[in-house]
Amino acid sequence: DNYWASLFPDVDGCTNFWTWPMTQRVRIRPKSYLSTPQPLYPHARNSTVAEYHIVYSGESSRYMGYQAQANYYGFLVSNNDHFGRWTRIMSAGQVDDLAQQFPTFYAKRHPFSRRYGPLNKADGIVKWYASVDRPKSEVIVLIDPDNWMTQSVRDIAQRVRRGQGLAQAAWYSGSSLLTKLWKIVCKERCNEQVYATAVPYFIHRDDLAVVGPLWKMYTLMLKERAEIDQAFSAQYRGLQIDWGAEMLGWNFACTHAGIRFTVLPRVQARDVDAPVSKRVEGEIRMIHMGRAWMPKGYEPAERWRHTEGKEWSYRGVQVWCKCNDTADKIYPWPVPEGTDFQSRITLEYLKKSQEKFGKIPDSHLRPRNYHEPLA
């Protein structure tokens, strides 16, 4: 039998079974794996409690492997390890080999996670909290695997209070569609302001305990309706409800729970944002990596030139993209003078994290197809 997903009565409640993935057989286990410490997860054994805990959710795949490596490298070189902890929550039926190097809590899959991978963000958090390995730090910092830290976030984490978090503005901030959609799906506080926030999210541990299950509920609600109601899906396409349901689900869960947010500028710099000037590089706490360019006229870049991404050609010669299925194999190097901040951090972290931790080996725990995750 091939593993597909797991359900936990105290975590999942009543759950739909979908026509795909097709469930052929169910096995009942008398004891949940959440009731015993995970042997490879180190933080349950820590004798001290960090001020804040940085966490992201992902899977085990070729696509996610180098992201885990570079993300952890960024955590270390940005000095966030001085006062913080770092955890990769990995959704799969078993732990992978990278957990021996990078602090990993593995969360068994929800049935819908193979239809919509980003559900793992909320689902993994809920299972982390339901386990004996639950977080102890007072402040939780939620990021994505492609958020690579460049500066400490301690000063931001110190501003978190119960009921009051901090986050970056979402790309759809200011859209009237957000409030309109909230009025349709809301269960509580329907007249409250919806804060259009995006990662990184800085939130109190006790608030996340409340928000986590609601985040999962709203994400599933939005995705299930969008799948069967084409008019609904089309109406809110401007919010990217198909892929961005988990972001909207987060916003709605926080509104439902009564959590307010201070929206911060320039916490992260996206790869497709304007190049960051030298003057403000020190203010950026992390990048959102995706693509990397080298300056036009730099002849060695031609050996890595991509034919994809022509709309970004004004940035230079595109030499790397996480969208490319060779992204985990080819790291353009060295990085020349004049390379923009986001590209430089991306290429440096790829190269230097591999030098520090070693080349990620081929493994059955990371299927051959670039994006295919471990079940």
C-alpha positions in Angstrom: 0.0 0.0 0.0 1.2 3.6 -0.7 0.8 6.2 2.0 -1.5 9.1 1.0 -2.7 11.0 4.1 -3.6 10.8 7.8 -6.5 12.1 9.9 -6.5 12.8 13.6 -9.8 13.1 15.5 -8.7 15.8 17.8 -7.0 17.8 15.0 -9.1 17.3 11.8 -12.6 16.6 12.9 -15.1 15.9 10.1 -13.2 15.7 6.8 -14.3 15.3 3.2 -13.0 12.5 1.0 -12.5 13.8 -2.6 -12.6 11.8 -5.8 -8.9 12.6 -6.2 -6.8 11.5 -4.5 -8.8 8.3 -4.3 -8.6 6.6 -0.9 -8.6 2.8 -1.4 -7.9 1.6 2.1 -8.0 3.0 5.7 -5.9 1.8 8.6 -6.8 2.7 12.2 -4.0 3.2 14.6 -4.6 3.2 18.4 -2.0 5.9 19.2 -1.1 9.2 17.4 2.5 9.8 16.5 1.9 13.3 17.9 1.9 11.9 21.4 5.6 11.0 21.4 8.6 13.2 20.7 10.1 13.0 17.2 13.6 11.6 17.6 15.3 13.9 15.1 13.6 17.1 16.2 16.1 18.8 18.5 14.0 21.7 20.0 11.9 19.5 22.3 15.1 18.7 24.1 16.3 22.3 24.5 17.0 23.3 28.1 16.5 27.0 27.3 13.6 28.9 25.6 14.4 31.2 22.8 12.8 34.7 22.5 11.3 33.8 19.1 10.9 30.8 16.8 11.2 31.1 13.0 9.2 28.5 11.2 8.1 27.6 7.7 6.1 24.7 6.2 7.2 22.7 3.1 7.7 19.3 1.6 10.6 17.0 0.7 11.4 17.4 -2.9 14.2 18.5 -5.2 12.5 21.8 -5.3 12.4 22.2 -1.5 15.7 20.6 -0.7 18.1 23.5 -1.5 15.5 25.9 -0.1 15.8 24.2 3.3 19.6 24.3 3.1 19.8 28.0 2.1 17.0 29.0 4.4 18.8 27.5 7.4 22.1 29.0 6.3 20.4 32.5 6.2 19.1 32.0 9.7 22.6 31.3 10.9 24.5 34.1 9.0 21.9 36.7 9.9 22.6 36.0 13.6 19.0 35.0 14.3 20.4 31.9 16.0 21.6 34.2 18.9 18.1 34.7 20.3 15.9 32.6 18.0 15.1 29.0 17.0 14.4 27.7 13.5 12.1 24.9 12.4 11.2 23.4 9.0 7.7 21.8 9.2 7.7 19.1 6.5 4.5 17.5 5.4 5.0 13.8 4.5 4.2 10.4 5.8 7.7 10.0 7.1 10.7 12.2 8.0 13.4 12.7 5.4 17.2 12.6 5.5 17.6 16.4 5.7 16.1 16.3 9.2 19.5 15.1 10.4 21.0 18.5 9.5 18.1 20.9 9.6 15.7 21.1 12.6 12.6 19.4 11.2 9.2 18.6 12.6 7.3 16.3 10.2 3.6 16.6 9.9 1.6 13.8 8.3 -0.4 14.8 5.3 -4.0 16.1 5.2 -6.0 14.4 2.3 -6.4 17.8 0.6 -2.7 18.5 0.6 -2.1 16.7 -2.6 -4.7 18.8 -4.3 -3.4 22.1 -2.8 0.1 22.0 -1.4 0.0 25.3 0.5 -2.7 23.8 2.8 0.4 22.4 4.5 1.2 25.8 6.0 -1.8 25.8 8.3 -2.1 22.0 8.7 1.6 21.7 9.7 1.2 24.4 12.3 -1.9 22.8 13.8 -0.1 19.5 14.1 3.0 21.1 15.6 0.9 22.7 18.3 -1.0 19.4 18.9 2.2 17.5 19.5 4.4 17.0 22.5 7.0 19.0 20.5 4.9 22.1 20.5 6.7 25.5 20.5 7.8 27.1 23.7 9.0 30.5 22.5 6.6 33.4 23.2 6.8 34.8 19.6 6.5 32.8 16.4 7.8 34.2 13.1 6.1 32.5 10.1 8.0 32.7 6.8 8.1 30.8 3.5 10.9 28.5 2.4 12.0 31.1 -0.1 12.3 33.8 2.5 16.1 33.9 3.2 17.1 35.9 6.2 19.7 38.7 5.8 19.3 40.5 9.1 18.1 39.8 12.7 14.4 40.1 13.3 14.8 40.3 17.1 13.7 43.9 17.3 10.5 43.2 15.4 9.8 40.1 17.5 10.1 42.1 20.7 7.2 44.3 19.6 4.7 41.4 19.5 2.0 41.4 22.2 -1.1 39.2 22.8 -3.6 40.2 20.2 -1.2 42.4 18.3 1.1 41.1 15.6 3.3 42.5 12.9 3.7 41.6 9.2 4.5 42.9 5.8 1.7 44.2 3.5 0.2 41.7 1.1 0.4 42.4 -2.6 -3.4 42.9 -2.7 -3.4 45.4 0.1 -6.1 48.1 -0.6 -8.2 45.8 -2.8 -11.9 46.1 -2.1 -12.3 42.5 -3.1 -10.8 41.4 0.2 -13.5 42.9 2.4 -16.2 41.8 -0.1 -14.9 38.2 0.1 -14.7 38.4 3.9 -18.3 39.4 4.2 -19.3 36.2 2.2 -17.2 33.6 4.1 -16.9 35.2 7.6 -18.0 33.2 10.7 -17.1 35.8 13.4 -16.4 39.6 13.5 -17.8 40.1 10.1 -17.6 43.9 10.4 -14.0 44.0 11.6 -11.2 45.4 9.5 -9.3 42.7 7.5 -5.6 43.3 7.7 -4.1 42.4 4.3 -0.8 41.0 5.5 1.8 38.6 4.1 4.8 36.8 5.4 6.7 37.3 7.5 4.0 37.1 10.2 5.1 37.9 13.7 2.5 36.6 16.2 2.3 35.6 19.8 2.4 31.9 20.4 -0.9 31.8 22.2 -2.6 33.8 19.4 -1.3 31.3 16.8 -2.8 28.5 18.8 -6.2 30.0 18.1 -5.4 31.2 14.5 -3.9 27.9 13.3 -7.1 25.8 13.1 -9.1 28.8 11.8 -6.4 29.3 9.1 -6.9 25.7 8.0 -10.7 26.0 8.1 -10.8 29.1 5.9 -8.2 27.8 3.5 -10.2 24.7 2.9 -13.4 26.6 2.7 -12.1 28.9 0.0 -10.5 26.2 -2.0 -13.4 23.8 -1.9 -15.8 26.5 -3.0 -13.5 27.8 -5.7 -13.2 24.2 -7.2 -17.0 23.8 -7.6 -18.2 27.3 -8.1 -16.7 28.8 -11.3 -18.5 32.1 -10.9 -17.1 32.5 -7.4 -13.6 31.6 -8.6 -13.8 34.1 -11.4 -15.2 36.9 -9.2 -12.1 36.7 -6.9 -9.5 35.8 -9.4 -8.1 39.3 -8.7 -7.0 38.0 -5.3 -5.5 34.8 -6.9 -8.0 32.8 -4.9 -6.8 29.6 -6.7 -3.2 29.6 -5.5 -3.4 32.3 -2.8 -6.2 30.8 -0.7 -3.8 30.2 2.2 -2.9 33.9 2.3 -6.5 34.9 2.3 -7.2 32.1 4.8 -4.6 33.6 7.1 -6.1 37.1 6.9 -9.6 35.8 7.6 -8.4 33.6 10.5 -6.7 36.5 12.2 -9.8 38.7 11.7 -12.0 36.0 13.1 -9.7 35.6 16.1 -9.6 39.4 16.7 -5.8 39.7 16.1 -4.7 43.1 14.9 -1.5 43.8 12.9 1.0 46.6 12.4 1.9 46.5 8.8 5.6 47.0 8.2 7.4 48.4 5.2 10.5 46.8 3.6 10.8 43.7 5.8 11.5 41.6 2.8 12.6 42.3 -0.8 11.1 40.2 -3.5 13.3 39.1 -6.4 10.9 40.9 -8.8 10.9 44.1 -6.8 13.1 47.0 -7.9 16.7 46.4 -7.0 17.5 47.4 -3.4 19.8 50.4 -3.1 22.9 50.2 -1.0 21.5 52.8 1.3 18.6 50.5 2.5 20.2 47.1 2.2 20.7 47.0 6.0 17.0 47.6 6.6 15.9 44.5 4.6 15.5 41.5 6.9 15.0 38.8 4.2 14.7 38.3 0.5 11.9 36.5 -1.3 14.0 34.6 -3.8 12.9 33.4 -7.1 15.2 34.6 -9.9 18.7 35.9 -10.2 20.3 38.1 -12.7 23.9 39.1 -13.6 24.8 42.4 -15.1 24.5 42.8 -18.9 27.9 42.8 -20.5 29.3 40.3 -18.0 30.4 37.7 -20.5 30.6 34.6 -18.2 26.9 35.0 -17.5 26.1 33.9 -21.1 26.8 30.3 -20.3 23.8 30.3 -17.8 21.5 32.6 -19.8 17.8 31.5 -19.5 15.4 31.8 -22.4 12.6 32.0 -19.9 11.8 35.3 -18.1 12.3 37.6 -21.0 9.9 40.1 -19.5 12.6 40.7 -16.8 15.4 41.2 -19.3 15.8 44.9 -18.2 17.3 43.5 -14.9 20.2 41.9 -16.7 21.0 38.3 -17.8 18.8 35.8 -16.0 21.1 33.0 -14.8 19.0 31.2 -12.3 15.3 30.6 -11.5 13.6 28.3 -8.9 11.1 27.6 -11.7 13.8 25.8 -13.7 14.1 22.1 -13.0 17.9 22.4 -13.0 17.8 25.0 -10.1 19.0 22.4 -7.6 21.9 21.3 -9.8 23.4 24.5 -11.4 24.5 27.4 -9.1 26.0 30.2 -11.2 29.3 31.4 -9.6 31.1 33.6 -9.0 28.9 36.6 -8.5 30.3 39.7 -10.3 30.4 43.3 -9.1 27.2 45.2 -10.0 24.9 42.3 -9.3 21.7 43.5 -7.6 21.1 42.8 -3.9 18.4 40.2 -4.3 20.3 38.3 -7.0 23.5 38.4 -5.0 22.0 37.0 -1.8 20.2 34.3 -3.8 23.4 33.1 -5.6 25.6 33.5 -2.5 23.3 31.5 -0.2 22.9 28.8 -2.8 26.7 28.4 -3.1 27.8 29.0 0.4 25.0 26.9 2.0 26.2 24.0 -0.1 29.8 24.6 0.9 28.8 24.6 4.6 26.4 21.7 4.7 27.4 19.6 1.6 25.7 18.7 -1.6 22.2 17.4 -1.2 22.3 13.8 -2.3 19.9 12.2 -4.7 17.4 10.2 -2.7 14.2 8.3 -3.0 13.0 10.8 -0.3 13.2 13.4 -3.0 11.5 12.0 -6.1 13.2 12.5 -9.4 10.7 14.9 -10.8 11.7 18.4 -9.6 8.4 19.5 -8.0 7.1 16.0 -7.0 7.1 15.8 -3.2 7.6 12.8 -0.9 4.2 11.3 -0.2 
